[in-house]
C-alpha cells in the first residue's frame, strides 16, 4: 500500500499544496514553523479523521480559511487497485468523507484503506503516560490486523456506556444484569484478541530490537487485561457491583487494560532517558508496521515528525534502516537533508516547505 497523490487545503499553515509522493522515503525539509508537520497532520487526518497534534480537528483548520480538505490517491498491493479518499471539515460540524466518489458513513472505511503510524514529539506518552495511551497503541494495531475487532469494541463500548448510565442513576442491581452479560461476552473476546496481539507484537519487538538498540536491551511486554486473572468479567462485575454503584462508574474490564514495559525486569519509566524513550517508541511502532506487512495486502504509511530531535547520528541511521526494512512508505520532516541518513539504494523524494508552500526538490 502507498499514497501516490496528496492534495491539501487549509490545514494549519497550508493554504493549498499538491504532492506526488515516492514509494519509499519522502523528506519534508525546511525551517521550523513553516508547515512540514502540517503535511503529516493532513495525511493523518485523511487516514484517521483526527490530527496527532491537536485534541480537536477543528483547531487544525487554517485561520481565516476553511473548510479543511484533504484528498489522497491510494494504491493497494503493488500494482493493485487505486482508491481515492477524501475528507472535509470546517470549524464546526461533522466531517464529510468520501471513498471512490461515494459518501463514506464511517471513518473506518478510510482507515482500512490507508493504515498510518505516526511518531512525533508527543509519542513518548506511550511510554510515560497513562494506560489509555498504551491501550490505544494496541487497539490501533488490532484494528488493522483483526477485522472483527472494531465492531466488537463498539459493542463493548455501548454496553459499558449503558451500565455507567444506570450506575449514575443508582438503579436496582437486577437492571444491570443484561449489560453485565454483554460486557462479559464482548470483554472476553476483546481480551483474547489483545492477548494474541501482544504475543505477536512481542515477537516482532524481539526481532527488531537489535537493529535499534544493539544487544544492550532485554525488553519484556506484559499485558494486563483490566480484571483479575482466574475470574470471569461477569463474576468480577457482580462482586464489585456495590462499589461501582457507589462510585458511579465501571471499575473493571478491557477499558482498564494496560501494557507494562520492562527492561531488565524494571519498569521502563524508572530507567530510560528521553532519547531512549523515543527510540523505544520507534521500536514499538516499527514492530507494529512489521505486523501490518504480514497482514492482508500489508504495509502502511509511516509519519516520522522531527526525526533528528533527541537522536544522535547513529540512532537516526538505525531508525531509518529499520523503517525502510519493514516495507513502509515513509514521510520524514527535518530541517535539512543531511540530518536524515537514507540507506543506500533507497529512492528518496524531497519536498521543500516554507511559509505554507510545498515544492518538490529535483535532485
Wavefront OBJ file of the C-alpha trace (Angstrom):
o trace
v 0.000 0.000 0.000
v 1.226 3.509 -0.766
v -0.042 7.046 -1.082
v 0.542 8.145 -4.696
v -1.012 11.622 -4.600
v -1.986 14.116 -1.904
v -3.941 17.363 -2.147
v -4.140 19.542 0.970
v -6.267 22.657 1.520
v -6.462 24.895 4.591
v -4.597 22.699 7.055
v -2.852 24.947 9.607
v -0.251 26.951 7.634
v -1.012 25.315 4.305
v -3.478 27.147 2.064
v -3.050 24.757 -0.867
v -0.475 22.074 -1.690
v -0.290 19.110 -4.045
v 2.301 16.319 -3.760
v 3.117 13.141 -5.643
v 4.994 11.117 -3.004
v 7.507 8.437 -3.859
v 7.044 4.820 -2.762
v 9.940 4.710 -0.278
v 11.190 7.799 1.597
v 9.732 11.305 1.301
v 11.663 14.081 3.032
v 9.873 17.297 4.007
v 12.602 19.879 4.562
v 12.594 23.491 5.689
v 12.780 25.866 8.668
v 10.714 25.364 11.797
v 7.095 26.540 11.899
v 6.682 26.619 8.122
v 4.256 23.752 7.520
v 6.250 20.498 7.461
v 4.293 18.939 10.298
v 1.061 20.223 8.728
v 1.617 17.885 5.770
v 1.961 14.918 8.132
v -1.141 16.043 10.037
v -3.077 16.180 6.757
v -2.156 12.562 5.957
v -3.113 11.503 9.477
v -6.471 13.299 9.225
v -7.185 11.582 5.898
v -6.457 8.181 7.466
v -7.991 8.594 10.927
v -10.209 11.676 10.928
v -8.065 13.425 13.528
v -4.757 15.194 13.998
v -1.971 13.620 16.047
v -1.040 17.088 17.353
v -4.422 18.559 18.343
v -7.228 17.283 20.548
v -9.870 18.646 18.158
v -9.505 18.501 14.383
v -11.422 21.777 14.017
v -8.406 23.533 15.565
v -6.279 22.420 12.604
v -8.370 24.389 10.086
v -6.280 27.288 8.740
v -7.016 30.594 10.454
v -9.005 32.745 8.053
v -9.592 29.775 5.754
v -11.578 26.623 5.606
v -13.037 24.203 5.350
v -10.103 21.843 5.776
v -9.909 19.454 2.821
v -7.547 16.520 2.206
v -7.752 14.223 -0.817
v -5.445 11.297 -1.493
v -4.959 8.525 -4.017
v -4.008 5.175 -2.503
v -2.613 2.177 -4.367
v -3.142 -1.159 -2.672
v -0.864 -4.143 -3.298
v 1.939 -3.007 -5.594
v 0.292 -2.512 -8.993
v -3.124 -3.180 -7.465
v -6.360 -1.259 -7.054
v -6.365 2.539 -6.842
v -8.695 4.246 -4.363
v -9.481 7.933 -3.994
v -10.106 9.102 -0.425
v -11.293 12.486 0.768
v -12.230 14.279 3.960
v -13.544 17.785 4.532
v -14.206 19.562 7.793
v -14.995 23.109 8.801
v -14.561 24.975 12.064
v -17.703 23.250 13.342
v -19.966 20.362 12.441
v -19.171 16.797 11.426
v -16.598 15.730 8.883
v -17.665 14.778 5.361
v -15.877 11.743 3.965
v -15.766 10.087 0.551
v -14.300 6.887 -0.849
v -14.049 6.425 -4.620
v -16.578 9.179 -5.258
v -19.259 7.990 -2.847
v -20.045 9.244 0.673
v -18.497 7.174 3.461
v -20.638 6.545 6.522
v -17.775 5.772 8.891
v -14.183 6.899 9.229
v -13.225 3.232 9.468
v -13.765 2.921 5.704
v -10.895 5.338 5.043
v -8.748 3.971 7.847
v -8.799 0.439 6.442
v -7.585 1.668 3.052
v -4.833 3.901 4.461
v -3.146 2.424 7.567
v -0.959 5.099 9.153
v 1.512 5.016 12.034
v 2.665 8.398 13.341
v 5.710 9.030 15.535
v 6.013 12.605 16.771
v 7.388 14.615 19.731
v 4.421 13.637 21.951
v 4.704 9.921 21.174
v 6.803 9.321 24.296
v 3.484 9.437 26.191
v 3.019 5.834 25.080
v 5.880 5.076 27.472
v 5.473 7.714 30.172
v 1.721 8.396 30.055
v -1.237 6.559 31.494
v -2.685 3.178 30.480
v -5.017 4.807 27.948
v -2.048 5.674 25.728
v -0.921 2.057 25.616
v -4.453 0.736 25.066
v -4.687 2.996 22.020
v -1.413 1.589 20.739
v -2.783 -1.955 20.997
v -6.181 -1.123 19.560
v -4.769 0.778 16.586
v -2.723 -2.270 15.691
v -5.639 -4.645 16.234
v -7.925 -2.560 14.021
v -5.722 -3.309 11.012
v -4.872 -6.968 11.645
v -8.102 -8.308 13.196
v -11.188 -7.475 11.054
v -13.613 -8.374 13.857
v -12.030 -6.101 16.440
v -13.656 -2.757 15.577
v -17.281 -3.917 15.672
v -16.634 -5.927 18.833
v -15.073 -2.906 20.541
v -18.079 -0.780 19.525
v -20.437 -3.334 21.088
v -18.394 -3.354 24.291
v -18.342 0.450 24.473
v -22.124 0.656 24.018
v -22.711 -1.838 26.832
v -20.199 -0.030 29.061
v -21.902 3.295 28.434
v -25.326 1.858 29.282
v -24.078 0.277 32.510
v -22.420 3.544 33.549
v -25.648 5.460 32.898
v -27.511 3.059 35.186
v -24.793 3.278 37.837
v -25.100 7.068 37.891
v -28.851 6.658 38.414
v -28.181 4.197 41.275
v -30.666 1.726 39.827
v -31.549 -1.600 41.388
v -28.960 -4.286 40.770
v -31.127 -6.578 38.572
v -31.303 -3.889 35.868
v -27.525 -4.091 35.475
v -27.551 -7.816 34.713
v -28.196 -7.742 30.928
v -25.469 -5.156 30.340
v -23.028 -7.084 32.511
v -23.728 -10.203 30.451
v -22.967 -8.283 27.245
v -19.799 -6.838 28.795
v -18.793 -10.360 29.789
v -19.297 -11.743 26.267
v -17.588 -8.935 24.368
v -14.935 -8.313 27.033
v -13.729 -11.921 26.990
v -13.305 -11.819 23.205
v -11.532 -8.451 23.321
v -9.192 -9.857 25.932
v -8.400 -12.821 23.693
v -7.721 -10.566 20.692
v -5.448 -8.294 22.723
v -3.607 -11.192 24.352
v -2.800 -12.769 20.991
v -1.834 -9.384 19.576
v 0.620 -8.673 22.400
v 2.218 -12.093 21.892
v 2.658 -11.322 18.191
v 3.918 -7.794 18.913
v 6.455 -9.101 21.455
v 7.843 -11.497 18.844
v 8.258 -8.642 16.338
v 9.879 -6.460 19.007
v 12.435 -9.175 19.773
v 13.265 -9.482 16.062
v 13.643 -5.741 15.575
v 15.262 -4.685 18.878
v 18.884 -5.491 17.910
v 18.606 -3.247 14.860
v 17.749 -0.246 17.042
v 19.365 -0.985 20.410
v 22.100 -3.464 19.518
v 22.462 -6.223 22.101
v 22.011 -3.848 25.033
v 18.306 -4.321 25.718
v 16.202 -7.079 27.252
v 12.656 -5.783 26.781
v 9.598 -7.545 28.201
v 5.945 -6.767 27.371
v 3.326 -7.730 29.959
v -0.367 -7.456 29.084
v -2.757 -6.725 31.950
v -6.340 -7.310 30.925
v -8.194 -4.995 33.334
v -9.699 -7.511 35.796
v -8.204 -10.332 37.929
v -6.832 -13.433 36.245
v -8.764 -16.599 37.080
v -12.074 -14.741 37.283
v -14.633 -14.090 34.565
v -15.518 -10.478 33.853
v -19.174 -11.165 34.708
v -18.130 -12.508 38.120
v -15.821 -9.542 38.719
v -18.570 -7.058 37.820
v -21.035 -8.834 40.117
v -18.566 -8.972 43.002
v -17.792 -5.241 42.746
v -21.273 -4.067 41.818
v -21.871 -2.255 45.110
v -18.572 -0.401 44.783
v -19.368 0.566 41.190
v -22.813 1.872 42.235
v -21.162 3.951 44.950
v -18.512 5.312 42.584
v -20.951 5.526 39.650
v -18.502 4.018 37.171
v -17.482 0.554 35.949
v -14.109 -0.098 37.523
v -13.024 -3.295 35.761
v -12.903 -4.559 32.201
v -10.924 -4.194 28.963
v -11.291 -0.397 29.224
v -8.884 -0.638 32.196
v -6.268 -2.807 30.463
v -2.605 -1.853 30.291
v 0.660 -2.871 28.661
v 3.621 -2.875 31.064
v 7.068 -2.463 29.509
v 10.168 -3.630 31.361
v 13.884 -3.517 30.591
v 15.984 -5.989 32.560
v 12.977 -6.636 34.789
v 12.346 -2.989 35.716
v 9.584 -0.668 34.553
v 10.995 1.403 31.682
v 9.680 4.627 33.234
v 12.212 4.237 36.048
v 15.355 3.951 33.990
v 15.462 5.425 30.487
v 16.344 8.875 29.148
v 14.153 10.968 26.840
v 16.244 9.865 23.851
v 15.839 6.212 24.837
v 12.102 6.771 25.275
v 11.906 7.996 21.698
v 13.935 5.049 20.432
v 11.666 2.650 22.338
v 8.612 4.271 20.751
v 10.203 3.707 17.340
v 10.788 0.079 18.261
v 7.149 -0.495 19.263
v 5.671 1.336 16.289
v 8.004 -0.235 13.731
v 7.184 -3.640 15.209
v 3.531 -2.817 14.517
v 4.455 -1.880 10.951
v 6.086 -5.314 10.567
v 2.844 -6.900 11.745
v 0.913 -4.942 9.145
v 3.327 -6.044 6.441
v 2.332 -9.632 7.141
v -1.427 -8.984 7.203
v -3.683 -8.712 4.141
v -2.053 -6.638 1.411
v 0.236 -5.311 4.110
v 2.446 -2.299 4.705
v 1.494 1.162 5.921
v 2.444 4.820 5.836
v 4.968 5.922 8.472
v 4.880 9.565 9.556
v 8.131 10.492 11.311
v 7.917 14.048 12.612
v 11.208 15.709 13.566
v 13.275 12.525 13.365
v 16.600 14.209 14.306
v 15.302 15.513 17.654
v 16.970 13.773 20.638
v 18.601 11.112 18.443
v 22.277 11.120 17.534
v 23.502 10.316 14.019
v 23.981 6.604 14.739
v 20.462 6.194 16.143
v 18.947 8.160 13.256
v 20.664 5.802 10.839
v 19.358 2.779 12.752
v 15.801 4.121 12.739
v 15.808 4.879 9.016
v 17.283 1.486 8.133
v 14.634 -0.231 10.264
v 11.819 1.908 8.838
v 12.818 1.030 5.289
v 13.217 -2.657 6.195
v 9.540 -3.005 7.235
v 8.421 -2.033 3.738
v 6.556 1.118 4.779
v 6.225 4.316 2.792
v 7.943 6.967 4.936
v 7.272 10.689 5.325
v 10.008 12.369 7.388
v 10.325 16.001 8.498
v 13.696 17.637 9.190
v 15.480 20.962 8.935
v 17.997 19.697 6.403
v 18.651 16.641 4.263
v 21.964 15.654 5.869
v 20.293 15.044 9.251
v 18.291 12.101 7.825
v 20.541 9.188 6.774
v 18.891 7.465 3.805
v 20.007 3.839 3.286
v 21.806 3.146 0.039
v 19.727 2.109 -2.980
v 16.554 3.558 -1.442
v 14.592 6.045 -3.533
v 14.110 9.401 -1.833
v 11.759 12.197 -2.889
v 12.412 15.616 -1.348
v 9.991 18.479 -0.795
v 10.834 21.970 0.441
v 8.292 23.557 2.766
v 8.336 27.246 3.597
v 5.572 29.667 4.619
v 2.967 27.009 3.938
v 4.142 26.387 0.370
v 5.320 22.905 -0.690
v 7.531 22.332 -3.709
v 9.379 19.234 -4.896
v 13.162 19.403 -4.908
v 14.703 17.917 -8.037
v 17.978 16.096 -7.474
l 1 2 3 4 5 6 7 8 9 10 11 12 13 14 15 16 17 18 19 20 21 22 23 24 25 26 27 28 29 30 31 32 33 34 35 36 37 38 39 40 41 42 43 44 45 46 47 48 49 50 51 52 53 54 55 56 57 58 59 60 61 62 63 64 65 66 67 68 69 70 71 72 73 74 75 76 77 78 79 80 81 82 83 84 85 86 87 88 89 90 91 92 93 94 95 96 97 98 99 100 101 102 103 104 105 106 107 108 109 110 111 112 113 114 115 116 117 118 119 120 121 122 123 124 125 126 127 128 129 130 131 132 133 134 135 136 137 138 139 140 141 142 143 144 145 146 147 148 149 150 151 152 153 154 155 156 157 158 159 160 161 162 163 164 165 166 167 168 169 170 171 172 173 174 175 176 177 178 179 180 181 182 183 184 185 186 187 188 189 190 191 192 193 194 195 196 197 198 199 200 201 202 203 204 205 206 207 208 209 210 211 212 213 214 215 216 217 218 219 220 221 222 223 224 225 226 227 228 229 230 231 232 233 234 235 236 237 238 239 240 241 242 243 244 245 246 247 248 249 250 251 252 253 254 255 256 257 258 259 260 261 262 263 264 265 266 267 268 269 270 271 272 273 274 275 276 277 278 279 280 281 282 283 284 285 286 287 288 289 290 291 292 293 294 295 296 297 298 299 300 301 302 303 304 305 306 307 308 309 310 311 312 313 314 315 316 317 318 319 320 321 322 323 324 325 326 327 328 329 330 331 332 333 334 335 336 337 338 339 340 341 342 343 344 345 346 347 348 349 350 351 352 353 354 355 356 357 358 359 360 361 362 363
